[in-house]
């Protein structure tokens, strides 16, 4: 049994795992100012980015769902790993050799389940790739050649061949130290009468990778007439592989998707290869399932799909009836994107792979360039089913298309398509068409509900939050005045607790210039989960001041909090004065009145300082 990973090794893994790089393998991050980065949260569905990363302090926090932490926490959450498995994964990525307190160097066979399955898939991919150029793989090489792919192309995409044997891969991986249980659990083998047997036999193999480049499954194409299985066979759902959450080619396409703000959705592995080789490096494909909501979530993170940023998602489908049906299914999910969606259909029914073989690379690029807005395609496909030469046919077509137009959330876009629909149907009566669509829209949307009014935030609590945020991020700006604050200066319970954490960590005087070490020290003293989350949030949330004005802003926030404390003291003195009889208790009355005058003078000075921000 392995011991605990040494603290020094954990610190080294953190140091050599830049948080922006690790998170950037899963979502697109953009500059948010002040050294912060922003993107769409991978832990919940959102329309605009609220996921913030602060490389300076090595922390992230989502202001939408509250998830936050450091680079190890992120890997734990995104990969569903334990803390130790996350450290091991990052260590492997960073080239750090871990040591354990009781066990010395730990070989890979002692790693967690996910790491073991990843290793098994990597070994399987190497095995399959090495078999592609063996004599018995001639049918596989011929398949690739007929589709315009050369040896270098196959190697670039890791294409391989599964020998037509019962236990070729199984024997190989058992010989590499993997267990039969691991092979079955990972979908590489299945249970036979006498033990595990290969899942794929006599097939061309494509390794399917996640966004980080790890092989998590395989797609296999039938080559032999004697094979009575389906044309394409995929890895079943496993701890690594969930077909509804996988896009083939995402590892190769993700940077270009982010760079070009474009994603092209094709239907097969060879289509992805053809597009990339033809100059469309943003192509990806689903793996044995139709395009759905989980795939949208993956793409939105790399597109940074939000209202302020208009990219494009292009679906390519065969021009036959099945292709049109698939395109209309895609339309149902269209508005889960904020970005613009299109459909590109080759009139002669050729998919991108066949198109490249018959007409060359330029034809593939032209297909993508000839994209048609998905709304337009859905509407025109719907009305094409009707005889538009008669009024009855036109009315039926209008009623069939009206729900599509009515379902467009953008009011301006809905109006434009209503006008287009009138023109396509030949009514030449925009008002009539728009009234019909409006009636459908009203029925679809129902009565709009009034959004609940947000509760007002106490200005004093807001000042407390800003001051504590400065204590976490810029402690050197606050100095001894902050450490001299009484705990009663804070009113919100979580702020009182965080002030106690700062004090327990030695106060801002012990923080130096802050940074990751200071945040780590605060986290060590924050024993409750909610308090740790608050430290993380305040380490990431932007300070409400420009960088050149932060020192003045810190002084103003200190003065503002002190002024609020004086306000409370004034209220207490006034209350005591009101309860006194100025004639019978003249001495006490005069004393309190003098105290009140001094407090009000102190408040004026503090408010002037606070206004200096």
Secondary structure as UniProt FT lines:
FT   HELIX           7..15
FT   HELIX           19..24
FT   TURN            25..26
FT   STRAND          30..33
FT   TURN            34..35
FT   STRAND          36..39
FT   STRAND          51..54
FT   TURN            55..58
FT   STRAND          59..62
FT   TURN            63..65
FT   STRAND          68..69
FT   HELIX           71..79
FT   HELIX           83..94
FT   STRAND          99..100
FT   TURN            101..103
FT   STRAND          104..105
FT   HELIX           108..110
FT   HELIX           113..131
FT   TURN            132..133
FT   HELIX           135..137
FT   HELIX           138..146
FT   TURN            147..148
FT   HELIX           151..157
FT   STRAND          160..162
FT   HELIX           168..175
FT   TURN            176..177
FT   HELIX           180..185
FT   TURN            186..187
FT   STRAND          189..192
FT   TURN            193..194
FT   STRAND          195..198
FT   STRAND          203..209
FT   TURN            211..212
FT   STRAND          215..222
FT   TURN            225..226
FT   STRAND          232..234
FT   HELIX           243..245
FT   STRAND          247..248
FT   HELIX           250..260
FT   STRAND          262..266
FT   HELIX           269..278
FT   TURN            281..282
FT   STRAND          283..286
FT   HELIX           293..303
FT   TURN            307..308
FT   STRAND          312..317
FT   HELIX           321..332
FT   HELIX           334..336
FT   STRAND          340..345
FT   TURN            347..348
FT   HELIX           352..359
FT   HELIX           361..369
FT   STRAND          372..373
FT   HELIX           374..383
FT   TURN            384..385
FT   TURN            388..389
FT   HELIX           391..406
FT   HELIX           411..425
FT   HELIX           430..445
FT   HELIX           459..473
FT   HELIX           475..477
FT   HELIX           479..483
FT   HELIX           487..489
FT   HELIX           493..504
FT   TURN            505..506
FT   HELIX           508..510
FT   TURN            512..513
FT   HELIX           516..525
FT   HELIX           529..540
FT   HELIX           547..549
FT   HELIX           550..578
FT   TURN            582..585
FT   HELIX           586..611
//
